[in-house]
Amino acid sequence: MTIAKVVEISADSPNGFDAAAKEGLQRARETLDGVKGAWIKDQQIELGQDGTPSYRVNMKVTFVMK
């Protein structure tokens, strides 16, 4: 029997949504064993005081428990 768990994480990048998602998944794989995929729940753009955008994704990451 396989048991999976889902955790929600946020990641951001100045280089776009794709870069933020890749960075979030990379960090999840460093921390969690058995990462199987992710679902992008939400995307946001926040502007810094100088107008520079920061791209943020909120995602649900699924991993298989041992």
Backbone as CSV, one residue per row, in Angstrom:
resi,resn,N_x,N_y,N_z,CA_x,CA_y,CA_z,C_x,C_y,C_z
1,MET,0.846,-1.171,0.000,0.000,0.000,0.000,0.894,1.237,0.000
2,THR,0.526,2.234,-0.793,1.276,3.482,-0.869,0.485,4.586,-0.197
3,ILE,1.173,5.334,0.648,0.574,6.484,1.315,1.309,7.726,0.847
4,ALA,0.560,8.733,0.428,1.154,9.992,-0.023,0.697,11.117,0.894
5,LYS,1.510,12.151,0.963,1.192,13.322,1.763,1.339,14.545,0.872
6,VAL,0.563,15.583,1.156,0.605,16.820,0.391,0.960,17.961,1.344
7,VAL,1.952,18.756,0.952,2.312,19.944,1.720,2.192,21.155,0.802
8,GLU,1.874,22.294,1.380,1.756,23.518,0.605,2.983,24.387,0.852
9,ILE,3.597,24.851,-0.222,4.768,25.716,-0.107,4.611,26.928,-1.022
10,SER,5.365,27.973,-0.717,5.437,29.174,-1.548,6.882,29.375,-1.964
11,ALA,7.067,29.844,-3.176,8.412,30.140,-3.671,8.331,31.388,-4.537
12,ASP,9.408,32.168,-4.532,9.402,33.351,-5.381,10.723,33.509,-6.120
13,SER,10.656,34.299,-7.192,11.814,34.539,-8.034,11.624,35.866,-8.763
14,PRO,12.706,36.573,-9.024,12.593,37.784,-9.840,12.534,37.470,-11.336
15,ASN,12.696,36.189,-11.701,12.811,35.783,-13.102,11.553,35.158,-13.694
16,GLY,10.429,35.214,-13.014,9.182,34.706,-13.574,8.589,33.547,-12.787
17,PHE,7.338,33.217,-13.156,6.611,32.146,-12.477,7.282,30.786,-12.664
18,ASP,7.775,30.513,-13.868,8.420,29.238,-14.145,9.646,29.044,-13.251
19,ALA,10.445,30.090,-13.120,11.636,30.008,-12.269,11.252,29.818,-10.811
20,ALA,10.187,30.469,-10.363,9.733,30.318,-8.977,9.274,28.882,-8.720
21,ALA,8.521,28.308,-9.667,8.044,26.933,-9.511,9.213,25.955,-9.486
22,LYS,10.181,26.132,-10.390,11.349,25.247,-10.410,12.151,25.350,-9.124
23,GLU,12.319,26.568,-8.602,13.057,26.745,-7.357,12.324,26.096,-6.185
24,GLY,11.010,26.239,-6.149,10.223,25.610,-5.087,10.313,24.099,-5.124
25,LEU,10.212,23.525,-6.326,10.314,22.067,-6.452,11.714,21.566,-6.106
26,GLN,12.733,22.312,-6.520,14.109,21.929,-6.193,14.302,21.875,-4.682
27,ARG,13.813,22.896,-3.994,13.946,22.945,-2.535,13.149,21.824,-1.875
28,ALA,11.960,21.545,-2.390,11.148,20.458,-1.849,11.865,19.129,-2.000
29,ARG,12.512,18.899,-3.160,13.226,17.636,-3.391,14.442,17.497,-2.486
30,GLU,15.041,18.635,-2.080,16.179,18.583,-1.153,15.726,18.228,0.260
31,THR,14.487,18.576,0.589,13.975,18.406,1.951,13.140,17.137,2.114
32,LEU,12.368,16.789,1.088,11.432,15.672,1.167,11.879,14.525,0.262
33,ASP,11.733,13.303,0.748,11.998,12.121,-0.070,10.727,11.722,-0.807
34,GLY,10.869,11.259,-2.023,9.741,10.703,-2.758,8.797,11.721,-3.364
35,VAL,9.289,12.919,-3.725,8.426,13.921,-4.357,7.953,13.391,-5.708
36,LYS,6.651,13.419,-5.926,6.062,12.880,-7.152,5.496,13.952,-8.067
37,GLY,5.189,15.125,-7.558,4.629,16.167,-8.417,4.131,17.345,-7.606
38,ALA,3.621,18.339,-8.325,3.113,19.538,-7.673,1.956,20.108,-8.475
39,TRP,1.098,20.808,-7.792,-0.024,21.502,-8.390,0.120,22.974,-8.048
40,ILE,0.177,23.839,-9.052,0.284,25.270,-8.822,-1.101,25.782,-8.448
41,LYS,-1.234,26.205,-7.208,-2.516,26.642,-6.669,-2.803,28.106,-6.992
42,ASP,-1.756,28.931,-6.950,-1.955,30.367,-7.071,-0.672,31.018,-7.566
43,GLN,-0.804,32.122,-8.268,0.344,32.907,-8.728,0.093,34.374,-8.383
44,GLN,1.163,35.072,-7.983,1.049,36.482,-7.627,2.288,37.223,-8.097
45,ILE,2.114,38.494,-8.386,3.242,39.373,-8.663,3.214,40.480,-7.619
46,GLU,4.337,40.663,-6.951,4.465,41.747,-5.987,5.534,42.704,-6.492
47,LEU,5.255,43.989,-6.373,6.212,44.995,-6.818,6.965,45.557,-5.625
48,GLY,8.293,45.619,-5.777,9.126,46.215,-4.745,8.981,47.728,-4.778
49,GLN,9.631,48.395,-3.838,9.534,49.854,-3.757,10.066,50.522,-5.015
50,ASP,11.007,49.888,-5.682,11.555,50.456,-6.914,10.789,49.995,-8.164
51,GLY,9.705,49.253,-7.966,8.885,48.783,-9.079,9.316,47.461,-9.670
52,THR,10.356,46.840,-9.101,10.842,45.554,-9.589,9.861,44.443,-9.205
53,PRO,9.436,43.638,-10.167,8.483,42.573,-9.838,9.154,41.362,-9.184
54,SER,8.406,40.726,-8.301,8.792,39.448,-7.709,7.636,38.491,-7.977
55,TYR,7.940,37.372,-8.603,6.917,36.406,-8.997,6.825,35.310,-7.948
56,ARG,5.625,35.070,-7.449,5.425,34.079,-6.399,4.413,33.031,-6.840
57,VAL,4.722,31.766,-6.526,3.773,30.675,-6.744,3.505,29.993,-5.409
58,ASN,2.262,29.632,-5.214,1.862,28.798,-4.086,1.517,27.448,-4.686
59,MET,2.147,26.399,-4.189,1.939,25.079,-4.778,1.734,24.015,-3.721
60,LYS,1.054,22.973,-4.124,0.871,21.795,-3.283,1.772,20.711,-3.847
61,VAL,2.687,20.221,-3.027,3.663,19.224,-3.439,3.249,17.866,-2.846
62,THR,3.205,16.846,-3.693,2.837,15.495,-3.262,4.105,14.649,-3.161
63,PHE,4.238,13.935,-2.036,5.354,13.005,-1.890,4.877,11.730,-1.222
64,VAL,5.555,10.637,-1.549,5.195,9.315,-1.028,5.918,9.104,0.292
65,MET,5.170,8.685,1.299,5.744,8.426,2.609,6.362,7.022,2.648
66,LYS,7.422,6.891,3.405,8.071,5.575,3.559,7.411,4.776,4.630
